[in-house]
Amino acid sequence: MLKKTIGITFDNGAAHVRVWVPEAAEVAIKLAKTGEVFPLNQQPRGYWGLETEKIQRGDRYYIVIDGDRELPDPASVSQPDGVHGASQALRLDFA
């Protein structure tokens, strides 16, 4: 089975966030609807990650880089408001 390893994926009710931003000092996910911000943890080789049950399927979000740059997720499979709008967290099942 294929498995997506970057962006937001879901497993057993938890959202797994993994993004590649090698030059950032801090990275977070911001929910578009509530404005709630979730800081990501720095990982090796420029990746940042988080596991949380607070991000749900269908939530729209931005990646926040260094506290002020809100950007869509380049690994997102859903951009319902266009390429410059919020990304949408979806669960994909590959066969």
ZIDARA-V525909 format. One record per residue. N is the residue number from 0. RES is the residue in one small letter. PHI is phi in whole degrees, -180 to 180 (* if undefined). OMEGA is omega in radians with two decimals (NA if undefined). D_CENTER is the distance of its C-alpha to the mean C-alpha in whole Angstrom. Layout:
[[N RES PHI OMEGA D_CENTER] [N RES PHI OMEGA D_CENTER]]
This chain:
[[0 m * 3.04 22] [1 l -72 3.11 19] [2 k -137 3.08 16] [3 k -72 -3.06 12] [4 t -115 3.08 11] [5 i -125 -3.04 8] [6 g 88 3.09 5] [7 i -112 3.05 5] [8 t -125 -3.11 8] [9 f -124 3.09 11] [10 d -153 3.12 14] [11 n 54 3.08 17] [12 g 86 -3.14 15] [13 a -101 3.02 13] [14 a -90 3.08 9] [15 h -111 -3.10 8] [16 v -107 3.07 5] [17 r -148 3.13 6] [18 v -132 3.13 7] [19 w -112 3.12 10] [20 v -141 -2.96 12] [21 p -66 -3.08 15] [22 e -95 -3.05 17] [23 a -80 3.02 15] [24 a -90 3.05 17] [25 e -154 -3.13 14] [26 v -138 3.12 10] [27 a -146 2.99 8] [28 i -110 3.10 6] [29 k -120 3.10 9] [30 l -74 -3.07 10] [31 a -66 -3.04 12] [32 k -74 -3.03 15] [33 t -104 -3.06 15] [34 g 79 3.14 14] [35 e -64 -3.07 13] [36 v -116 3.13 11] [37 f -121 3.11 10] [38 p -65 3.09 11] [39 l -98 3.14 9] [40 n -96 3.13 12] [41 q -69 3.14 14] [42 q -126 3.14 15] [43 p -62 3.00 17] [44 r 63 3.04 17] [45 g 87 3.13 15] [46 y -88 3.06 12] [47 w -132 -3.07 10] [48 g -150 3.14 9] [49 l -164 2.96 9] [50 e -123 -3.11 10] [51 t -153 3.03 11] [52 e -97 -3.11 13] [53 k -83 3.03 12] [54 i -95 -3.06 9] [55 q -112 3.04 11] [56 r -57 3.13 12] [57 g 93 3.11 12] [58 d -62 3.02 10] [59 r -99 -2.99 9] [60 y -151 3.00 7] [61 y -124 2.94 7] [62 i -93 3.14 6] [63 v -108 -3.10 10] [64 i -108 3.11 12] [65 d 54 2.99 15] [66 g 80 -3.07 15] [67 d -138 -3.12 16] [68 r -97 3.09 14] [69 e -95 -3.07 12] [70 l -130 3.01 10] [71 p -69 -3.14 9] [72 d -80 3.14 6] [73 p -66 3.11 9] [74 a -94 -3.11 8] [75 s -68 3.06 8] [76 v -99 3.13 11] [77 s -140 3.08 12] [78 q -127 -3.01 12] [79 p -63 3.13 15] [80 d -106 -3.13 16] [81 g 96 -3.00 16] [82 v -69 3.12 15] [83 h -101 -3.13 15] [84 g -89 3.13 14] [85 a -65 3.02 10] [86 s -81 3.13 8] [87 q -122 3.13 9] [88 a -77 3.12 7] [89 l -130 3.01 10] [90 r -101 3.09 12] [91 l -111 3.06 14] [92 d -113 3.12 17] [93 f -96 3.08 19] [94 a -109 NA 23]]
